[in-house]
Amino acid sequence: MAAVDHSDPQFSRRHVVRAFFVAHPRFRKRIGQLTAYALLVALSLFILMPVAWMITAALKPDLEPVFTVPTEWFPTTFWHWENFARVFNGTGLPFMRYTINSCIVVAGNILGTVISCSLVAFAFALGAGLAGAAGALLSPLSVMTPDMGLLAVLKAFAVVVVGGFGNIPGTIVAGFVMGIAESLGGGFISATYQDSIVFIILAVALMIRPTGLVRERLEENI
Amino acid sequence: MDMASIALPRRRSAVARGRAEQREERAAYLFLSPWLIGLLVFWFGPIVASFVLSFTDWNLLNPPHWIGGENYHTLRHDYNFSQSVHVTLRYTVMAVPLYIVAGFGLSLLLNLRMRGMNLFRTILFVPSVLSGVAVAILWMSLLNPDVGAVNGFLEALGWANPPRWLGSPTWAVPSLVLIGLWGVGGSAIIYLAGLQNIPAQLYEAIALDGAGSWQRFRYVTLPMLTPTLLFVLLTSLIGAIQIFDTAFVLGGQQGGTGGSLRFYLINLWQEGFTQGQLGYASALAWIFVVAAAVIILAIFRTSGRWVYYEDGVDQI
């Protein structure tokens, strides 16, 4: 780099402007961070002071007044941890009973929520899980790309239509039938048009039996 | 084969429907029945009953008599009713805008990428896990006008005669606002979730266009957060007009000094369960429901103008 010629007004102005834009944001960021920390610490104190007061008041003896002027943040005599034991056996109130009641309500609530939510989630998870399993089975067979399995998805959709929407046994049957048809068609008719065979079956199936291949029979047998 | 049967293969005439399908439907209703029965018996039944009772003079002891709209007429000259409406509106007007602005500001702070932020997030969420009754008792001690910690602090700062907080008719409602402000971290967490869902590419795009931090906030953060704002506005509004537990612990069933904490639901509770006028209390409850519904509908009707949904849905 050439020596800076300060007599050149053009250069020195550019230099100052660049120094401003390089140094200034960093400086401003530091100031901003310090302000944010100061605000957060102040807010945290506002939140924590009442909690701290609650904790120290719980450790004060009965004779020492909880309220003093100025406010006493720490018990002056030794700390009375036995206050916590007295809650359960020294107040004359069935505090244990209250606690158990709360536990019963909470446990019942959680149990009900977990059971009902898991049943609902199972329906979603079944669909997602099957799709995931299909992806895992497909990945060793094809190149890993973001859009891999597009053809497989199209074929799978055709299989589902032929098997019947929402009909898992029908879909399994249709999957086997169409898979075997595709392989045999590829061998006996033409490997070039192998991929089209599934869709030809789909078109034919939609014309003659739009409700799905095995639907009626399954309905009678269930 | 017609088009309808292709589009909806399951839906056919009732005659052709298989037995299996009917059985499946029966099973579905059977599984739903505990919930449906609970809804009808314990939810819908009392709602209808309270509407009918609002036209009677039921007081738990005597059988209810039909008195027509008299309960609704009495309301107009009931000082307790007008005072409770006034106190509730005063609290709502003070609390809701303050909580929205404070919660939003706090969430912007908590959204900064800085060391130790998780600690601050945890601390500011602490009040939200405490129960309303415990918080009320805690603040009742802290706000004690003579020996409480808050006034001790204010006096140390040089305020000669600080407010008497819950004991003063003027300061009782602001005290409740202050106690609620202590728990503002709860709504800040909701904003924080909204802030973190804003896609980074929007900030990249506006930075490439040369926007400063104010413009980033004004044209990306604020519009993208309007659905969250609507949600918090509605929930905090409903929470404010329904305030009961904190106010009940702090003010008692008489509603504090000179009724300065006689909120709407406190008044309703007192009319119904200490005065025993359940017919009148039912009328109060229905006025409340209708008023709340009108306010919420009004907010929903205007929300189309200021709430932005990225996926093109213009109503919730």
Interface residues (C-beta under 8 A of the other chain):
Chain A: Q33 A36 Y37 L39 L40 L43 S44 F46 I47 L48 M49 P50 V51 W53 M54 A57 V66 F67 T68 V69 P70 T71 G164 F165 G166 L206 M207 P210 T211 G212 R215 E219 E220 I222
Chain B: M1 S5 I6 P9 R10 G18 A20 E21 L106 L109 L110 L112 M114 F120 I123 L124 V126 P127 L138 W139 S141 L142 N144 D146 V147 G148 A149 G152 F153 A156 W182 G185
